[in-house]
Amino acid sequence: MKKIVIVTQNFPPEAVGGASRIYEMARELQRSSQVEVICSPPTYPFTKFPLSNKIIQHEDLNGIAVHRIWTYQPRKKSPTLLQRIMYYTFHSILSSLYLMRRIRGDTVVIVTNPPPTLLISTLVSRMFRKKTIIDMRDFWIDAAVSLGFIKNKFIISCLKKFEKYCLVNSEIIITNSMYIQKKLSEEHPQKKIKYVPFNVNLVEFRKIQNKIENELVYIGNIGTAQNLTKLIHAVSILVKEWPKIRLEIYGGGDEEDKIRRDIEELKLNQNIFMHKPVSREQIPTILSKSMIGIVPLADNKKLAYAIPTKTFEYLACEIPIIAYGTSDELKRVLSDASAGMLVEGKHDKLAEKIAMLLKDQELMEAYKKNGRAFLMKQNHFAFLEE
C-alpha cells in the first residue's frame, strides 16, 4: 500500500482552519493509502494549550499515525516577530529531519504551506527522490506583510525566492482556492496545479435536530485577518430591533482581548458571548443551534484568495452564511452554492444584510438546502493516481 506523509504546522486539536483542512485531507486519503502526519504539538491559538516538554510524541488519531515534533511555543496571545519565527522555524527544521525516517519505500510527501519555512521538507523529499506535493492554501507571505507581521524586506525577498524554488521543483501543487490556482498558473504549468476544495466529512458534519438558541455564530480564529470588530459593531445596530439577539463566538487568537474590550465598551455583554476553542466533534451541535453562520475577513485585497474552512463546515450543517471582506474566492463559492452572501461595505451594511436574512425565512430555508447539496457534488484526490 502506498504511504503518504503529510508535513504540516497545524493539526487537531488546534482550532484553526489549516488544521481542519489537513485532518480532513488525511481522512480522505486513508481510503486508499497509509497516512502519517508530522506536525507540531498543539499550540495555536497561542496560550490555549499546555507547553510540550517532549521532542517527539506519537499518537493514533482515527487510524492516522501522528508524530508531533517539538517546537518553541509562544507564551503570549500576540507574540513578537522573533517568537513567531522561532515557532515556525524550529518546527520546520526538526520536522524535516524526522521526515528522513518516515519516507522509506513507495511514499508520497505532501507539504502544506503556510508557513513557507515548512518547504524545507520538500528538499528532504526530493533528496530521497519521492513524489512531492505542495499544498498552497494561502499566499502566506503577502498576507503576513499586508497584516504587518513581516516588515523586513530582506526576509520577505528570501522567503518568496525559496517558495518559488520549491514550487517549481514540486511534481504537483494543490490548492483549495480557484483564485490561487489562477495566479499560480501564470508562473507554473497549469496541468500540475490541482484544485482541491476543503473535504468536509458529511457524515460527521450534518444538521442535528436541536432547539435554536442563537441568531448568529462564529467558530474560528480571532485575529487581525478576521476583523471581528466589524461584526461587533454590526450587532450594536441590530440590538435596536432585536434587543435579545445572541452572537456566540468560539475561538482564540491575537485579537481576543481587543474584541472583549469592544464588547464591553458597546455594552453588548448580554448579546455577545465568547468561548474557548472547541473540538471538531462539538462543532455540528453548536452550528445546529444557530440560525446564521458568520464568515469574517478583513477588508484587505491581499486576502482575495481566502476561503476559510469554516465556510464548508457551515454549508455541511445546513446553516445559511453571511460573510464579509474582500475575498473573490469566498464570494465565488457562496454564489456557486447559492447558500449565503458576501457583504461589502462598513458595519452598518453588514447589519442591514443580517437583518434582511433574519426576516426572510424562505431565503434561509433555500440557503440551508443548497449548501449541503453543493458539497455533495465535490470531487477531490483522483490526481494522486495519475
Buried (B, 14 or more C-beta within 10 A) or exposed (E): EBBBBBBBBBBBBBBBBBBBBBBBBBBBBBEEBBBBBBBBBBBBBBBBBEEBEEEEBEEEBEEBBBBBBBBBBBEEBBBEBEBBBBBBBBBBBBBBEBBEEBBEEEBBBBBBBBBBBBBBBBBBBBEEEBBBBBBBBBBBBBBBBBBEBBEEEEBBEEBBEBBEEBBEBBBBBBBBBBBBBBBBBEEBEEEBBBBBBBBBBBEBBBBEEEEEEBBBBBBBBBBBBBBBBBBBBBBBBBBEEBEEBBBBBBBBBBBBEBBBEBBEEBEBEEBBBBEEBBEBEEBBEBBBBBBBBBBBBBEBEBBBBBBBBBBBBBBBBBBBBBBBBBBBBBBBBBEEBBBBBBBBEEBEBBBBBBBEBBEEEEEBEBBBEBBBBBBEEEEBBEBBEE
